[in-house]
Amino acid sequence: MTIIVGWDSYAWIEGDWIYRSPRRDEVRPRLRAETTLLPWLAPQLPLPVPAPEATVDGVRHLMLPGEPFTDGATGNGRGTAIGRELGAFLKALHAVDPSEAVHHGALDAPAARARKSAELDDFRTLIVPLLPAAVRTTAHELLDRVAEVRTALIHCDFGPDHILMTGDRITGIIDWTDAVIGDPALDLCWLLNGAPATVAAAATAAYEPTPDLIARATDWARLSPWYGVHRGLRLDLPDEVASGIREVERAL
């Protein structure tokens, strides 16, 4: 049996089931929350999501078919259709009732704010001093802009690794451990700034984000390399820190 070690959990496959158990005690309630959140959420969404059930030390769910999204899935003119589906999916997700989402297991806005504030405080104290003085004010302004918006249920880690494809069809959106009441622009970050151009354009047309939402999605994209620096600092990986700082500076 092969065990996949993720940031928050271990995962392995037994037959048609994928099992996940927490790497840290604080992750366990977030894993278990999927067992109540996703069954409530699934009928409100236009794409499949897992249906987890509790185990002794985590959750399990039947595997959804497919492999993670790659740019190759957009061949034969499929990029526009994929973009429309992903834009419609996020629009539906962000429209669900936030209070009901919390009732069914999503992390509420105050808890999400506290968690994100701790992360951004680390960025301010550990990463900003490593940047050239000329960009430190810009860096603080970026952190200020992403700090406070908490308006919708979000996936919170929406990107190609968690979008399953079978051929050119989307067959599932996975990994909901981080689902919180947060900034919908975070879910749009990769879709509008990292996805193939045809996918991004069609997603924008389907979702119809406001200019402010588009601007914050760009801010979240600028923040992406900060996470690599943070990881390098925590794990004492100086080469990763150095290369990440260069990326942070370029993004600013």
Disulfide bonds with the S-S distance in Angstrom:
none
